[in-house]
Amino acid sequence: MDRMKKAAAEHRRIAAVQRERGRDAAADRHEARADALESGRVTDRTDDVIGLFRAAFRR
């Protein structure tokens, strides 16, 4: 879950930069992504994918 919080914070930071540069549409997309990450609608499957690759390429 820590990765999700970090990703959401990064999206919010990017959104702030985009707004400063006058790119409101891009900022809105980044804020929407941050909201999705924080709400739990997005599932972090990173560990599952890493496990699959390790199992597939195990020697």
C-alpha positions as CSV (number, residue, x, y, z in Angstrom):
1,M,0.0,0.0,0.0
2,D,3.0,2.3,0.5
3,R,3.6,2.3,-3.2
4,M,0.1,3.5,-3.9
5,K,0.5,6.4,-1.4
6,K,3.8,7.3,-3.0
7,A,2.3,7.2,-6.5
8,A,-0.7,9.3,-5.5
9,A,1.6,11.9,-3.9
10,E,3.8,11.9,-7.1
11,H,0.6,12.4,-9.3
12,R,-0.5,15.3,-7.1
13,R,3.0,16.9,-7.4
14,I,2.9,16.5,-11.1
15,A,-0.6,18.0,-11.2
16,A,0.6,21.1,-9.3
17,V,3.5,21.6,-11.8
18,Q,1.1,21.1,-14.8
19,R,-1.3,23.8,-13.3
20,E,1.6,26.2,-12.9
21,R,2.4,25.7,-16.6
22,G,-1.2,26.3,-17.6
23,R,-1.9,22.7,-18.6
24,D,-5.2,22.2,-16.8
25,A,-6.3,19.2,-18.7
26,A,-3.1,17.3,-17.9
27,A,-3.4,18.4,-14.3
28,D,-7.0,17.1,-14.1
29,R,-5.9,13.7,-15.4
30,H,-3.1,13.4,-12.8
31,E,-5.4,14.5,-10.0
32,A,-8.0,11.9,-11.1
33,R,-5.3,9.2,-11.1
34,A,-4.2,10.3,-7.6
35,D,-7.8,10.1,-6.4
36,A,-8.2,6.6,-7.9
37,L,-5.0,5.4,-6.2
38,E,-6.1,6.9,-2.8
39,S,-9.6,5.5,-3.0
40,G,-8.6,1.9,-3.4
41,R,-10.2,1.5,-6.8
42,V,-6.8,0.5,-8.1
43,T,-5.2,-2.7,-6.9
44,D,-1.5,-3.0,-6.5
45,R,-0.5,-6.2,-8.3
46,T,3.2,-5.5,-8.4
47,D,4.2,-8.3,-6.0
48,D,2.0,-10.8,-7.8
49,V,3.6,-9.9,-11.2
50,I,7.1,-10.2,-9.7
51,G,6.2,-13.6,-8.2
52,L,5.0,-14.8,-11.6
53,F,8.2,-13.8,-13.3
54,R,10.3,-15.3,-10.7
55,A,8.4,-18.6,-10.9
56,A,8.5,-18.6,-14.8
57,F,12.2,-17.9,-15.1
58,R,13.4,-20.0,-12.1
59,R,16.3,-22.2,-13.1
